[in-house]
Amino acid sequence: MKPARLHTIAPSILTLTLAVSALPAQEVVELPGRDQRIDPDFEEVYRVGVLDGESWEMFGQVNQVAFDAEGNLYVFDGTSGLMGSRDLRVLVFDAAGGFLREFGSWGGGPGEFNRPVAFAVLRDGTTVVSDAGHGAYQLFDASGAFQRMVRAGDEPGMWVSEVIRPDPRGGAVFGGDFGGGLGLTIGSPGAAPPTYRPVTRVGLDDEVAHTDTVVKGWLPTRDNMDDLVPNNVPAQLRDVFARTAMATVFEPELLVGVLPDGGIVHSDSSAYVLKVTPPGASEVARIIRRPYLPEPLTPAIQKEYEERIAAARESMVAGGGASGVQVMEIVGVAGSGGSAGGRSFAIEEKYYPEIPVLRGLATTWDGRIWVQRQGEEPGTDGPIDVLTVDGEYVGTYGTGATEVPDAFGPNGLAAFIELDEMDVPSVVVRRLPVEVR
């Protein structure tokens, strides 16, 4: 924001002029609609993960990867499900791919994982694990030694975030309803339903996490699930469903990237619109747009989509082959004899009326913004645009030319999680050209 310009006028008018000038100005940047293609000229640095070898190089399921400021690679390896990751371990490799250390074990004590759901690595190598079982964020130092747990808090509605991103300034992570997940919004008993999707900064300096909302993302209108569940659902669960709304198919996700200064860039509609919020600010300072509009949902598009995913759902839906339904499993419902069991039932899916333009967003350590657009078929990945935080258009990778890296690091490092023909995972680290890092 430009500084207020002083004029020689009456003091009372001068005071008013300064007050108006001090209001945050919102810059709108309109980018061209024509793509300038760029090639993925990436230099491979190393790769880790093999079918048969040492225990530290045989991965089960790579949930996430991350870098610290030294260029060390952190691989979060284990198996995962709705209740968190199982048998999680953290493997650390140096900037040349050499194995450094492994830490993490399953259990109920401090420093042991009990339903870990999200992971982040701070610049100084501190590893943060969002652990739903403990109701806390577990912190490990750069050597992998357990430091402490930071409780999420005892107030109603306080729980650890299922998606976290590191704050480059240290001492905190960003959390919220972004980056995938179940797409559920749950209101507190007796309270009005949520009207926005928050991005919060979670401070980790004390025994209890302190959260500040830094972005209020747009929340599309959702209907609660009370009228969608069968009559045999227990009353206590029905009360939860009455306060719960589920995302519709094709609903625009809240896409979030953390900038090198701790600012936030996020998507906020079904069109090509990005909003930039500086660190410490409460208002958006810049809007970046490209002239791409969402495609209306038609019966033909819906039918094609359902046919395309029907095969993948056959193993989940009772009777097989049904489309347009979603299966939910309720864990911990009392069964016969009072024993805890599970119950599953089908819920009819609802559709958002448009196909959003954007599918993914990520930010590099140098401040580039990678934006993935929708592919030709709804629900598929398309071209990837590279922008600067100031709203300059760098270029576009064509559909299929490259994936968005699973993690960015210092000095242009980027990590990609890959599966071979036998679904054996590996991590490939490449170095990006200067203009896109």
N, C-alpha and C positions, 0 to 999 in steps of 0.2 A: 504494500500500500504506500502511495506517495505521501510525504509529510504535508501537513496543512500549510497552505500559503497565507502569510499574514498580509493584511491590508490596513492602511491608515484610515480607520473609520471609528465611529463612536464605540466606546468600550462595551456597551450592552450588545451592540450588533456584533462586535468582535467575538464576544463570548458565545453567541449563538452560532456564528460561522465556524468556530473551532469545534463545537459540539457536533455539528452536522458533518464536518470533514472527518471527524474521528470515527464515524460509523464505518464498519467493514465494507469495502467495495468488493463486489462479486464480478470477476472477470469471466467472460464467455469466449471460448476459443472454438472456432468452426474449422474443422479439418477437411481436406479434400475428399471426395468420394471415390476418386479413381486410385486404384492400388498401384504402388510402385514396388515391383517384386524384388526381393533379395534372396540370396541363396544361403543355406545353412552351412557356411564354411567354418565348421567347428574342428578344432584340433583335439584328438583324443589324448588324454593325459594318462589314465589308467582305468582298469576295471577290476572289480572284486566280486566274488561269488562263483562257485563251481558246483558241479554235480557231486564230485567225489574229491575229498581233500581233507585239510585240517578242519576241526570243528568250527573255528572262527571264520572260515570261508565257505561253509555250507549253510545257506540261509533257508529258513522255513518259509516265512512270509514277511516280506519287507513292508512294514506299515508306513514308514516315513524315513526320510533322510534329511540331514541338515549339515551346515558348516559352522565353524567358529572363525574368529578373526585370523587365526594362524593357518587357515586352509585345511584344518583337520576335518575329516568326514565322519559323521555320526550316523550309524545305521540302526534303526529301531526294528528289531527282528523278532518275530513270534507268530502266533496265530491270533485271529481276531474274530469278534462277533458282536452282537448287540450289547452284551454286557461288558465289553472291554477286551483288551488283548490278553491272551493266555501265554504263559511261558515266555514272557517278554525278556529280552536281553538287549543291551546297548553295546554295539561294537564300534570301536574308534580306530580310524586309519589316518596316517599322516598325509601331508600334501603330495607325496609321491606314491601313495597307495600301500605303504607298509603298515602292517598291523601293530597297533599300540597297546590296546587294552580292551577288556570286556567287563561289564558290570551289570548288576541287576539280578534279582531272584524273586520268586513268587512266595507270598506269605502275608501274614497279618500284622507284622511288626513294623516299626519305623525303618525306612530304607528298603522295605520289601514291597513288591507290587501286589495290589489287591484291586483288580478291575481298572487298570490304567486305560484312559480313553483318549488322551492327547499328549503331544510332546513338543518341546521347543528347546533350542540351544541358544543361549545368549552369546554375545560377541566374545566374552571372556572365557567361554567354555563351560559355563554353568548349565547343567541340564535340568530342565523343568519338566516334571511328569504330572499331568493332571490325573489324579487317582480318585475315581468315584467311590471305590470301596472304603478308602480312608476319609473321604470328604475333604481332601486337602491337596495342595500342590507340594510334591516332594522335590527337594533341591539337592543336586549332587555337584560337587566342585569339578574342576577341570581334570582332576586325576581319577574321577569316578567315585570318590568317597562321599558317602551320605553326609549332608550338612544338617538339614532340618526339614520339618513339615510346616507348611503355612495353611492353617485351616480356612475353609471357605467362609465360615461364619455360621452363627446359630439362628439368624433371623429366618422367618419363613421365606421360601423361594430362593435361598442362597445355596448354590451348589457349584461344583467345579465345572469349568467350561469344557465342552466336548470338542472344541476347536480352539487352539491357542497359537498365537504368532509372537515371536520375540520382539521386545522393544529394543531398537538398536542403542538406545541410551542406557540400557541396563536396568536391573532391579524390578522389572515388570514384564508382563506379557499382555497381549491384547486377546480378548475372547469375545464370543458372540455366536449368533445363529448364522454362520457363514461357512463356506467350504464344504457343503454337503450335509450329511446327517439325515434324520428322519423328517425334517421340515415340520415339526410340531410346535405350536404355541399353546402354553398351558397357563391359564389365568389362576390367580390366587382365589381361595374360597371367599365368596361374597364381593369380590372386586370386579371392576369392569375388565373386559378382555384387553390384551395389549393392543396398542395402536401403532407401534413401530417396532423395528428390529434393531436392538442396540448393539453397538460395538463398544466394549468397555475396556478401560485400561486397568489391569489387576496388579496393584502394587504388592510386592513380595518382601518388603523390608521388615514387617512385623510378624508376630505370631499368628495374627488373623489377617487375611487378605483384605485390602481396602480397594473398592472399585469405584471408578468414575466413568460415566457415560461420555464418550468422546464423539460419537456419531449416532444419530437417530435415523436409521435406514427406513425406507419406505416398506410398509407391510401391506400387501394386497389383501383385499377383503376375503375372509375365510369363514365358512359356516362350521359350527361346532359338530362334533361327531356323535352326539347323543341319539339322533334319529337314524344312525347308520349301523348301530350295534344290535345284536340279537337280544331278545327278551331275557334269555337265561344268564346274562352277565350279572354278577353280584352287584348289589346296590352301591357298595362303596366304590367299585370300579366305574359304575355308570355315572356317579357324581363327578369322577375325574374326567370321563369322556364329555360330560356336559360343559366342562370348562376347557376342553381341548379342541383345537382346530388343526386340521392336517392340510399341508400344501397340496394344491391341485397339480395335475400333470401339466408340464410346460410352464408352471409358475416361475416368473423370473427370480433367480436366486440373488441373495445379497452377496455380491462378489467384493472381496476386500483385499487390499494390498497395503503393507506397511512401508513407508518411505524411509530413506536413510536418516532423516532428521527426526523421525518419530511421528510424522504426519500420516494421514490416512487418505488413500484414494479408494473410492467405492462406486459400484454401479447402483442406480436407483430407479430403474424403470425397465420396461421391456424393449426400449429403443437403445440406440448407441449413445449413452450418456454416462460420463464419468464425473465424479465430484471429488475435489481435493480439499481436505481440511488440514490446515497447518497445525503443528504441535502446540498444545495449550489453548487452541482456539475452540470456540463453540459454534462457529458458523463456517459454512463452505466458502472458500475464497476463490475457487476457480472451477468452472464447468467446461469439460472437453467433450465435443460432439463430432460425430461423423454422420453424413446424411443417409443412414440406413434405418429403415423402419421395420417393425415387426410384421410378420405375415399372419393374416387372420387364420384361425383354425377352421377348417372345413370338414364336413363329414368324410370326404375322401382321405384327407390327411389323417384324421383320427383312425379310420379303418386300416389304413396302411401301417400306421404305427402299432396298432394292436396286433395285426397279423405278424409284424416283424418281431415282436417280443413274446408272442404266444408260446413259442417253443421253449424259451427260457423259463417260462412260468409253469410248464406242465408238471414239473417235479414238485412244485410248491402248492398248487391248487388241487383240492380234493376233486377227483373225477377226471382231472387232466384236461388240458387243451382249452380251458375257459379263458376268455379274455375280458378286459375291462374290470377286473377285480384285483384286490390286493389282500394278502394274507397277513394278519397280525397274530403274534403269539403272546399270550398273557402269562407271565411266569409268576409262580408263587400263589396261584389261586388254590384254595383248599379243595382237595379231591375227596373221594370216598374214604371214610375212616379218619378224616381230618388231616390226612397227609398232604403236604404241599405238592402241587403238580402244575401242569401247564394246560392251557386251553387256547385253541386257535379258531379263528372264524374269518370269513371273507367280508370285505368291505368294498362296496362299489366305488370305483374311482371317479373323481370329478376332474374336468379339464378346464384349464385356463383358456380364455377366448383367443389368445394370440400365441405365436411362436416367437419367443424373445430373440433378439439379435445376438446377444452375448452369452457365452458358455463358460468362460474362464478368465481369470485375471491374476497376474503375479507381478512382483516387483523385484528388481535387481538391487545389488548393494550400491550401485552407482546411480540409481534413480531412474532407470528405464522402466517402462510399464509395458508388459506383454499382455495383449488382449486377444482372447480366442473367440472367434465368431461362430455362429451356428453353421453347420454343414448344409449341403443341398437337401439331405433328408433330415427331418426334425429329430432332435436327440442325438445327432452325430457332430463330431468336431469338424470345423471348417478352417479357414485361413487364420493366421496369427499376425496381428498388427503389433509393431513396436513403436512406442511413443516416448517422449520425454515428459517429465512432470510439468514443464512449462507449456506443454501442448504442442510441441513440434512433432511432426510425423516423420519417422525414420524410414519405414518401409514395411512390407508384408511378406511373410512366408506363405507360399501357396499351400492349399489343403494337402496334407500328407507329407509335406517336405520335412517337417520336424514336429516333435511334440513340445509342449511347454515343459521346461525342466521341472523336475520334482523338487529341486532346491537350487537356489543361487548362492554363490559364495564370493569371497574376495578375489580380486585380480582376474575377474571374468570366469571363475570356475562355475560349472553347472553340473548337477548330478541328474542322471536319468535312470529310473528303475525299469529294467527290461526283463521279459520272460522269454525263454527259448522254446523250441517246439515241444519240449517235455514239461513246460511250465516251471522250469527251474529259474529262480530269480537271480539276477545279478545287478550290480550298480555300475554304470559307466560314467566316468567323470571326464568332461570335455571343457575346453577353454573357448570362450566366445570372443568374436571380434570386438574391437573397442566400440564400434558404433552401436552395438546392441546390448552391451553389458552395463 
